[in-house]
Amino acid sequence: MTTKHLFKSVPQSEEPKRENRMLRCKNIDVIVYATVIIFGIGSWVDINGLWVELPAMITEGLPEGWKLPSYLSVIIQIANIGPLFVTLCNVFAPGKLNIKGVVYVILGIGSLSCLLLAFLWKTTAYVAGEERSITLLILQFFLALVDCTTSVVFLPFMTLFKADYMTAYFIGEGMSGMVPSLVALGQGSGSVSCVNVSSTNSTTNITTYNVYPKSNPPNFPVRDFFLFLFAMVFSSGIAFTLLNYCSYYREEYAPDTEEDELSVDSKHGSYELSDGEHAGSVAFSDPATIGLSQSALMKNGKKYQNVNITKSSDVEKDIADHSITKTRYVYYLIITAILNSLTNSVLPSIQTFSCMPYGISAYHLTAVLYNIANPAACFIVLFRSAASCGVITILSFLGSLAAGIILYTAAASPTPLLVGTKTGEALIVSIWVLGGLLLTYSKVSIANIFRPLGSRALMWIGVMQQVGSFFGAVLFYLIINVWSLFESAPYCPM
């Protein structure tokens, strides 16, 4: 009885030489891993940088004042036309959209927009009878368009690489918020001091003392900050080019992947002998026939020196190991939307309401540590990823519970529980950091589960990230700016 075998192959001209690589840790190349991180930083670094720079920009006299964040929130949601366009192309014309071209276009737009902002961010014009920061708002739309679109094109690109590099991308995505935050911290953006001001009534000759917030001058100008963002986005483009075209990096591609959609069928196929008397098609019915010819094997015009024989039953088992039920597939997508709604929209919207009652120091410490918690959670996934649906559900619930406590402190502002105590300060910082770790760890673990399912599955992860972020942003824009359900705590409590 003939046994059917399927086989995998290694291109003759691309035989990996991993024994010559000195910087390896387990199954990853450190240089490639670092390059993927730089690539991932380009996903949201410009919009995150714009947000953390807002205090410095507003204190320099932009006409919108502190209403500017509300305008930016709406513009970011309008920019979701980018991922919507990419998604529709993938659904109705699969394989027609050049993902590489899209990535280069959006990174180019992002770099140019940051460069123009460095010199034009203060330009205003009168629109509908009022002075507006028209250049800032227009360029911010293009930045938002770039970053929203990365969610549906960067993740599918990462399917070219081994699964170990997926965490590197999410570390980079997390650092896209941490890096500009640290730079803004060094700049002193939004730094406020509380000063005592005395005033004397000339009639009664009574002196009163009041405490007022005073904005401190930044250590370097806004222009330099935007030039830094330009350098970061441009570096992401360089990293993308290396990952695409440098043979050193291509050796870390997942086995048998080409630059198109990965599937089981594309990983196995018919080969031909390149020369010799048996040149032409060859079928393998027994592994013992391997080695009887000195000719190289060819597939799609490429020569292959070696083939690894795998029984079809083993392939089917491998496929089964990575498959999930339709119900669980949808469940993970819903969880992804909820988690991203919390991390990308809800929590950032209420951070000042939640933390300011406990003091300026607690607010700034939370802002920095929360942004560090994001890449830290991705780094943990590198060594231990949650693969069980039950574990992911529990961790997502605990992270959502922490978000619920944060929401309570924001709703109770300016007098939440334990306000004015060191215990309250320590608890609010700890809850923010713990919540950030749990929520990020859960959503990255889900992305790791979807990684073996191919680029289409990761595209839907990106879509649900944007869907969750959109609804969270719209809801809390209404809660904060229209219904005014939250009350801010004073910068300098009496």
C-alpha positions as CSV (number, residue, x, y, z in Angstrom):
1,M,0.0,0.0,0.0
2,T,1.4,3.4,-1.0
3,T,1.7,6.0,1.8
4,K,1.0,9.6,0.8
5,H,3.6,12.1,1.9
6,L,3.6,15.9,1.9
7,F,6.9,17.7,2.2
8,K,8.4,21.0,3.2
9,S,11.5,22.6,1.7
10,V,14.4,24.9,2.1
11,P,15.4,27.1,-0.8
12,Q,18.9,26.2,-2.1
13,S,20.0,29.8,-2.4
14,E,18.4,30.8,0.9
15,E,19.7,28.0,3.2
16,P,19.7,29.6,6.7
17,K,23.2,29.9,8.3
18,R,22.0,30.5,11.8
19,E,25.1,28.9,13.2
20,N,27.0,32.1,12.3
21,R,24.7,34.3,14.2
22,M,26.1,35.3,17.6
23,L,23.3,37.3,18.9
24,R,20.6,34.7,19.4
25,C,18.3,34.1,22.4
26,K,16.4,30.8,22.2
27,N,14.6,30.9,18.8
28,I,15.0,34.6,18.0
29,D,17.7,36.7,16.5
30,V,18.3,39.8,18.8
31,I,19.1,42.1,15.9
32,V,15.9,41.1,14.0
33,Y,13.9,41.3,17.2
34,A,15.1,44.9,17.8
35,T,14.4,45.9,14.2
36,V,10.8,44.6,14.5
37,I,10.5,46.7,17.7
38,I,11.6,49.8,15.8
39,F,9.1,49.0,13.1
40,G,6.3,48.6,15.7
41,I,7.1,51.9,17.3
42,G,6.1,53.6,14.1
43,S,2.5,52.3,14.5
44,W,1.3,55.0,17.0
45,V,4.3,57.1,18.0
46,D,3.2,60.3,16.1
47,I,-0.3,60.5,17.5
48,N,0.8,59.4,21.0
49,G,3.5,62.1,20.8
50,L,1.0,64.7,19.7
51,W,-1.2,63.9,22.7
52,V,1.6,64.2,25.3
53,E,2.8,67.4,23.7
54,L,-0.6,69.1,23.9
55,P,0.1,70.8,27.3
56,A,3.2,72.5,26.0
57,M,1.4,73.5,22.8
58,I,-1.7,74.9,24.6
59,T,0.4,77.0,27.0
60,E,2.0,78.7,24.0
61,G,-1.4,80.2,23.1
62,L,-3.3,78.0,20.7
63,P,-6.7,79.6,20.2
64,E,-8.7,76.4,21.1
65,G,-7.1,76.2,24.5
66,W,-8.0,73.1,26.5
67,K,-10.9,72.3,24.1
68,L,-8.2,71.2,21.6
69,P,-8.1,67.5,22.9
70,S,-11.9,67.3,22.1
71,Y,-11.3,68.3,18.5
72,L,-8.4,65.8,18.2
73,S,-10.6,63.0,19.5
74,V,-13.2,63.6,16.9
75,I,-10.6,63.9,14.1
76,I,-9.0,60.6,15.1
77,Q,-12.3,58.8,14.7
78,I,-12.9,60.3,11.3
79,A,-9.5,59.0,10.3
80,N,-10.9,55.4,10.6
81,I,-11.8,55.7,7.0
82,G,-8.2,54.4,6.4
83,P,-8.6,51.0,8.0
84,L,-12.2,50.8,6.6
85,F,-10.8,51.2,3.1
86,V,-8.1,48.5,3.6
87,T,-10.7,46.1,5.1
88,L,-13.1,46.6,2.3
89,C,-10.3,45.9,-0.2
90,N,-9.4,42.7,1.5
91,V,-13.0,41.5,1.7
92,F,-14.2,42.3,-1.8
93,A,-10.8,42.2,-3.7
94,P,-8.6,39.8,-1.7
95,G,-5.0,39.8,-2.7
96,K,-5.3,42.9,-4.9
97,L,-4.1,45.4,-2.4
98,N,-0.3,45.8,-2.3
99,I,0.3,45.8,1.5
100,K,4.0,46.8,1.1
101,G,3.0,49.8,-1.0
102,V,0.4,50.8,1.6
103,V,3.0,50.6,4.4
104,Y,5.4,52.8,2.5
105,V,2.7,55.3,1.7
106,I,1.4,55.7,5.3
107,L,4.9,55.9,6.8
108,G,5.8,58.5,4.2
109,I,2.7,60.5,5.0
110,G,3.5,60.2,8.7
111,S,7.1,61.4,8.3
112,L,6.1,64.3,6.1
113,S,3.3,65.4,8.5
114,C,5.6,65.4,11.5
115,L,8.2,67.4,9.6
116,L,5.7,70.0,8.6
117,L,4.2,70.2,12.1
118,A,7.7,71.1,13.4
119,F,7.6,74.4,11.6
120,L,3.9,75.1,11.0
121,W,2.1,73.9,14.1
122,K,1.3,77.5,15.4
123,T,-0.2,78.6,12.0
124,T,-3.8,79.7,12.5
125,A,-6.6,81.0,10.2
126,Y,-10.1,82.3,10.7
127,V,-12.7,79.7,9.9
128,A,-16.4,80.5,10.4
129,G,-15.5,83.8,12.2
130,E,-13.2,82.2,14.7
131,E,-9.4,81.7,14.8
132,R,-8.5,78.0,14.4
133,S,-5.2,76.1,14.5
134,I,-6.0,75.0,11.0
135,T,-2.6,73.5,10.0
136,L,-2.3,71.5,13.2
137,L,-5.8,70.1,12.8
138,I,-5.3,69.1,9.1
139,L,-1.9,67.5,9.7
140,Q,-3.2,65.8,12.8
141,F,-5.9,64.2,10.6
142,F,-3.2,62.7,8.3
143,L,-1.2,61.4,11.4
144,A,-4.4,59.8,12.7
145,L,-5.1,58.3,9.2
146,V,-1.6,56.8,9.2
147,D,-1.8,55.3,12.7
148,C,-5.3,53.9,12.4
149,T,-4.4,52.2,9.1
150,T,-1.3,50.6,10.7
151,S,-3.6,48.4,12.8
152,V,-4.8,46.5,9.6
153,V,-1.6,46.4,7.6
154,F,1.3,46.0,10.1
155,L,-0.1,43.0,11.8
156,P,-0.7,41.0,8.6
157,F,2.8,41.8,7.5
158,M,4.1,40.2,10.7
159,T,2.8,36.8,9.6
160,L,5.9,36.6,7.3
161,F,8.0,36.1,10.4
162,K,8.2,33.4,12.9
163,A,5.6,33.6,15.7
164,D,8.3,34.5,18.2
165,Y,8.6,38.0,16.6
166,M,4.9,38.8,17.1
167,T,5.7,40.0,20.7
168,A,8.5,42.2,19.4
169,Y,5.9,44.1,17.3
170,F,3.6,44.6,20.3
171,I,6.5,45.7,22.4
172,G,7.2,48.3,19.8
173,E,3.6,49.3,19.7
174,G,3.6,49.7,23.4
175,M,6.8,51.8,23.3
176,S,5.1,54.1,20.8
177,G,3.4,55.5,23.8
178,M,6.2,55.2,26.3
179,V,9.1,56.7,24.3
180,P,7.4,60.1,23.5
181,S,6.1,60.2,27.1
182,L,9.6,59.9,28.4
183,V,10.8,62.6,26.0
184,A,8.0,64.9,27.0
185,L,8.8,64.2,30.6
186,G,12.4,65.3,29.9
187,Q,11.1,68.4,28.1
188,G,8.9,69.3,31.0
189,S,5.7,69.3,28.9
190,G,2.7,70.1,31.1
191,S,4.9,70.7,34.1
192,V,2.9,72.8,36.6
193,S,4.0,74.4,39.8
194,C,1.7,75.7,42.5
195,V,2.6,79.2,43.6
196,N,1.2,81.4,46.4
197,V,-0.2,84.7,45.3
198,S,-1.1,87.4,47.8
199,S,-3.6,90.2,47.2
200,T,-4.4,93.2,49.4
201,N,-7.7,94.9,49.5
202,S,-6.9,98.7,49.5
203,T,-10.2,99.5,51.2
204,T,-10.1,97.0,54.1
205,N,-6.3,96.6,54.1
206,I,-6.9,92.8,54.4
207,T,-4.4,90.5,52.6
208,T,-5.6,87.2,51.2
209,Y,-3.4,84.3,50.0
210,N,-4.4,82.0,47.1
211,V,-2.6,79.1,45.4
212,Y,-2.5,79.1,41.6
213,P,-1.0,76.7,39.1
214,K,1.8,78.1,37.0
215,S,3.1,76.4,33.8
216,N,6.9,76.0,33.8
217,P,8.8,76.8,30.5
218,P,9.8,73.6,28.6
219,N,13.5,72.5,28.4
220,F,13.4,72.5,24.6
221,P,10.8,73.8,22.1
222,V,7.8,72.1,20.5
223,R,9.6,72.2,17.2
224,D,12.4,69.9,18.4
225,F,9.8,67.4,19.8
226,F,8.1,67.1,16.4
227,L,11.5,66.7,14.7
228,F,12.1,63.8,17.1
229,L,8.8,62.3,16.1
230,F,9.8,62.7,12.4
231,A,13.0,60.7,13.2
232,M,11.1,57.9,14.9
233,V,8.6,57.5,12.0
234,F,11.4,57.6,9.4
235,S,13.4,55.0,11.4
236,S,10.3,52.8,11.3
237,G,10.3,53.0,7.5
238,I,14.0,52.1,7.4
239,A,13.3,49.1,9.7
240,F,10.5,48.0,7.4
241,T,12.8,48.2,4.4
242,L,15.4,46.0,6.1
243,L,12.7,43.4,7.2
244,N,11.6,43.2,3.6
245,Y,14.7,43.2,1.5
246,C,17.7,42.3,3.6
247,S,18.6,38.6,3.3
248,Y,19.8,38.6,7.0
249,Y,16.3,39.4,8.1
250,R,14.5,37.2,5.6
251,E,16.2,34.2,7.1
252,E,13.9,34.7,10.1
253,Y,10.7,34.4,8.0
254,A,8.4,31.6,9.0
255,P,9.2,28.3,7.2
256,D,8.0,28.1,3.6
257,T,6.4,31.5,3.7
258,E,6.3,33.7,0.6
259,E,5.3,37.3,0.4
260,D,1.7,36.5,-0.2
261,E,-1.1,35.1,2.1
262,L,0.0,32.1,4.0
263,S,-2.1,29.0,3.9
264,V,-1.7,25.3,4.3
265,D,-2.0,24.8,0.5
266,S,0.7,27.3,-0.2
267,K,3.1,25.5,2.1
268,H,3.0,22.3,0.2
269,G,3.0,21.7,-3.5
270,S,4.5,20.0,-6.5
271,Y,8.2,20.2,-7.3
272,E,10.2,19.5,-10.4
273,L,13.7,18.2,-11.0
274,S,15.8,21.1,-12.4
275,D,18.0,19.0,-14.8
276,G,19.1,15.5,-15.6
277,E,17.4,12.7,-17.4
278,H,14.4,12.8,-15.0
279,A,13.9,16.5,-15.4
280,G,10.2,17.5,-15.1
281,S,7.5,16.6,-12.6
282,V,8.2,14.2,-9.8
283,A,5.9,12.6,-7.3
284,F,7.0,11.2,-3.9
285,S,5.3,8.1,-2.8
286,D,8.0,6.8,-0.5
287,P,10.5,8.8,1.5
288,A,13.2,6.2,0.4
289,T,13.1,7.8,-3.1
290,I,14.7,11.0,-1.7
291,G,18.4,11.2,-2.6
292,L,18.3,9.0,-5.7
293,S,18.7,12.1,-7.9
294,Q,21.6,14.6,-7.8
295,S,19.4,17.3,-9.3
296,A,18.0,20.1,-7.3
297,L,14.3,20.4,-6.8
298,M,12.4,23.3,-8.2
299,K,9.2,25.0,-7.1
300,N,7.9,28.3,-8.6
301,G,11.2,28.8,-10.3
302,K,13.3,28.5,-7.2
303,K,15.8,25.7,-6.5
304,Y,15.6,23.6,-3.3
305,Q,18.4,21.5,-2.0
306,N,16.6,19.7,0.7
307,V,13.0,18.5,1.5
308,N,11.7,17.4,4.8
309,I,9.2,14.5,4.4
310,T,6.1,14.8,6.5
311,K,3.2,12.4,6.5
312,S,-0.1,13.9,5.6
313,S,-1.5,12.8,8.9
314,D,1.2,14.8,10.7
315,V,0.3,17.9,8.7
316,E,-3.4,17.5,9.5
317,K,-2.5,17.2,13.2
318,D,-0.4,20.4,13.0
319,I,-3.3,22.2,11.4
320,A,-5.7,20.9,14.0
321,D,-3.4,22.1,16.8
322,H,-3.6,25.7,15.5
323,S,-7.3,25.8,14.6
324,I,-10.1,27.2,16.8
325,T,-13.8,26.9,16.6
326,K,-15.9,29.6,14.9
327,T,-17.5,30.5,18.2
328,R,-14.2,31.0,20.0
329,Y,-12.9,32.9,17.0
330,V,-15.7,35.4,17.3
331,Y,-15.4,35.4,21.1
332,Y,-11.7,36.4,20.9
333,L,-12.5,39.2,18.4
334,I,-15.2,40.6,20.8
335,I,-12.8,40.4,23.7
336,T,-10.2,42.2,21.6
337,A,-12.6,45.0,20.8
338,I,-13.4,45.4,24.5
339,L,-9.8,45.4,25.7
340,N,-8.7,47.9,23.1
341,S,-11.7,50.1,23.9
342,L,-10.4,50.3,27.5
343,T,-6.7,50.7,26.8
344,N,-6.9,53.0,23.8
345,S,-9.9,55.2,24.5
346,V,-11.6,54.8,27.9
347,L,-8.7,54.9,30.3
348,P,-6.7,57.7,28.5
349,S,-9.8,59.8,28.4
350,I,-10.4,59.7,32.2
351,Q,-6.8,59.6,33.4
352,T,-6.8,63.2,34.7
353,F,-10.2,62.8,36.4
354,S,-8.9,59.6,38.1
355,C,-5.4,60.7,39.2
356,M,-5.5,64.4,39.7
357,P,-7.5,64.2,43.0
358,Y,-4.5,62.4,44.5
359,G,-2.1,65.1,43.4
360,I,0.1,66.2,40.5
361,S,2.9,63.7,41.5
362,A,0.5,60.7,41.4
363,Y,-0.8,61.9,38.0
364,H,2.6,62.2,36.4
365,L,3.9,59.0,37.9
366,T,0.8,57.1,36.7
367,A,1.2,58.5,33.2
368,V,4.8,57.3,32.9
369,L,4.4,53.9,34.6
370,Y,1.2,53.1,32.7
371,N,3.0,53.7,29.4
372,I,5.9,51.4,30.6
373,A,3.4,48.7,31.6
374,N,2.3,48.3,28.0
375,P,5.7,47.1,26.5
376,A,6.5,45.3,29.8
377,A,3.3,43.1,29.3
378,C,4.4,42.3,25.7
379,F,7.8,41.3,27.0
380,I,6.2,38.9,29.5
381,V,4.2,37.3,26.6
382,L,7.6,36.5,24.9
383,F,8.4,34.1,27.7
384,R,4.9,33.0,28.8
385,S,1.9,33.5,26.6
386,A,-1.6,32.6,27.7
387,A,-3.0,30.0,25.3
388,S,-6.1,28.9,27.2
389,C,-9.4,30.5,26.7
390,G,-10.2,30.2,30.4
391,V,-7.0,31.9,31.4
392,I,-7.5,34.8,28.9
393,T,-11.1,35.2,30.1
394,I,-10.0,35.4,33.8
395,L,-7.1,37.9,33.1
396,S,-9.4,40.0,30.9
397,F,-12.0,40.1,33.7
398,L,-9.4,41.1,36.3
399,G,-8.0,43.8,34.0
400,S,-11.6,45.1,33.4
401,L,-12.2,45.1,37.1
402,A,-9.2,47.3,37.6
403,A,-10.6,49.6,34.8
404,G,-13.9,49.6,36.7
405,I,-12.1,50.8,39.9
406,I,-10.4,53.5,37.8
407,L,-13.7,54.5,36.4
408,Y,-15.1,54.9,39.9
409,T,-12.3,57.2,41.0
410,A,-12.9,59.3,37.9
411,A,-16.7,59.5,38.5
412,A,-16.1,60.4,42.2
413,S,-13.6,63.2,41.4
414,P,-12.7,65.5,43.0
415,T,-13.3,63.5,46.2
416,P,-12.8,59.8,45.6
417,L,-12.0,57.3,48.3
418,L,-8.7,57.8,50.3
419,V,-8.1,61.2,48.7
420,G,-5.5,63.2,50.4
421,T,-3.7,60.2,51.8
422,K,-0.4,58.5,50.8
423,T,-2.3,55.2,50.8
424,G,-4.7,56.6,48.2
425,E,-1.8,57.8,46.0
426,A,0.0,54.4,46.1
427,L,-3.2,52.5,45.4
428,I,-4.3,54.6,42.4
429,V,-0.8,54.2,40.8
430,S,-0.8,50.5,41.5
431,I,-4.2,49.9,40.1
432,W,-3.4,51.8,36.9
433,V,-0.2,49.8,36.3
434,L,-1.8,46.5,37.2
435,G,-4.8,47.2,34.9
436,G,-2.5,48.1,32.1
437,L,-0.4,44.9,32.5
438,L,-3.5,42.6,32.6
439,L,-5.3,44.2,29.7
440,T,-2.3,44.4,27.4
441,Y,-1.1,40.9,28.3
442,S,-4.6,39.5,27.4
443,K,-4.9,41.3,24.0
444,V,-1.3,40.3,22.9
445,S,-2.0,36.7,23.9
446,I,-5.1,36.7,21.7
447,A,-3.0,38.0,18.8
448,N,-0.5,35.2,19.4
449,I,-3.3,32.7,19.1
450,F,-4.4,34.2,15.8
451,R,-0.8,34.4,14.4
452,P,-0.8,30.8,13.0
453,L,-4.2,31.4,11.4
454,G,-2.7,33.7,8.8
455,S,-2.7,37.4,7.8
456,R,-6.4,37.5,7.2
457,A,-7.1,36.5,10.9
458,L,-4.6,39.2,12.1
459,M,-6.3,41.7,9.8
460,W,-9.6,41.1,11.7
461,I,-7.7,41.5,15.0
462,G,-6.6,45.0,13.7
463,V,-10.2,45.8,12.6
464,M,-11.6,44.9,16.0
465,Q,-8.9,47.0,17.7
466,Q,-10.1,50.0,15.7
467,V,-13.8,49.2,16.3
468,G,-13.3,49.0,20.0
469,S,-11.2,52.2,20.1
470,F,-13.8,54.0,18.0
471,F,-16.9,53.2,20.2
472,G,-14.9,53.8,23.4
473,A,-13.7,57.2,22.1
474,V,-17.2,58.3,20.9
475,L,-18.9,57.2,24.2
476,F,-16.5,59.0,26.5
477,Y,-16.4,62.1,24.3
478,L,-20.1,62.4,24.9
479,I,-19.8,61.6,28.6
480,I,-17.0,64.1,29.2
481,N,-17.6,66.9,26.7
482,V,-21.4,66.8,26.1
483,W,-23.0,65.4,29.2
484,S,-20.2,66.7,31.6
485,L,-20.6,63.8,34.0
486,F,-17.0,64.1,35.3
487,E,-15.6,66.9,37.4
488,S,-12.0,67.8,37.4
489,A,-10.0,68.2,40.5
490,P,-8.0,71.4,41.0
491,Y,-4.3,71.4,40.1
492,C,-3.5,73.1,43.3
493,P,-5.8,72.0,46.2
494,M,-6.3,74.6,48.9
